């Protein structure tokens, strides 16, 4: 059987004080990286082929 996860009743994670400039900059960079990663085009997994017409 699986262990049940405990649900935490919290309003916030971290300290009460506001973010420092360095922390804010790190978060911004991480979000930018995620957006770039998500917006990048996917690689094709299989080749596209065209059907050749057979003339008689």
C-alpha positions as semicolon CSV with decimal commas, in nm:
position;residue;x (nm);y (nm);z (nm)
1;X;0,000;0,000;0,000
2;X;0,106;0,356;-0,060
3;X;0,176;0,596;0,220
4;X;-0,075;0,878;0,239
5;X;0,060;1,227;0,187
6;X;0,000;1,480;0,458
7;X;-0,171;1,798;0,346
8;X;-0,004;2,104;0,490
9;X;-0,214;2,402;0,593
10;X;0,016;2,694;0,511
11;X;-0,045;3,036;0,364
12;X;0,310;3,102;0,250
13;X;0,647;2,935;0,215
14;X;0,959;3,110;0,336
15;X;1,021;3,400;0,564
16;X;0,804;3,701;0,635
17;X;1,050;3,957;0,498
18;X;1,031;4,063;0,130
19;X;1,259;3,915;-0,136
20;X;1,606;4,056;-0,177
21;X;1,713;4,194;-0,514
22;X;1,927;3,885;-0,576
23;X;1,638;3,647;-0,500
24;X;1,404;3,844;-0,725
25;X;1,658;3,838;-1,008
26;X;1,705;3,460;-0,974
27;X;1,331;3,398;-0,987
28;X;1,295;3,623;-1,293
29;X;1,576;3,437;-1,473
30;X;1,422;3,099;-1,390
31;X;1,083;3,209;-1,526
32;X;1,245;3,343;-1,845
33;X;1,425;3,011;-1,898
34;X;1,098;2,819;-1,856
35;X;0,920;3,043;-2,107
36;X;1,199;3,001;-2,362
37;X;1,202;2,626;-2,311
38;X;0,824;2,601;-2,354
39;X;0,812;2,827;-2,660
40;X;1,093;2,650;-2,846
41;X;0,968;2,438;-3,137
42;X;0,953;2,066;-3,087
43;X;1,173;1,835;-3,284
44;X;0,999;1,608;-3,530
45;X;0,982;1,253;-3,405
46;X;0,926;1,095;-3,744
47;X;1,000;1,191;-4,099
48;X;0,727;1,332;-4,316
49;X;0,689;1,138;-4,638
50;X;0,505;1,218;-4,955
51;X;0,315;0,960;-5,156
52;X;0,433;0,910;-5,511
53;X;0,174;0,880;-5,784
54;X;0,197;0,575;-6,003
55;X;0,128;0,642;-6,370
56;X;0,019;0,360;-6,592
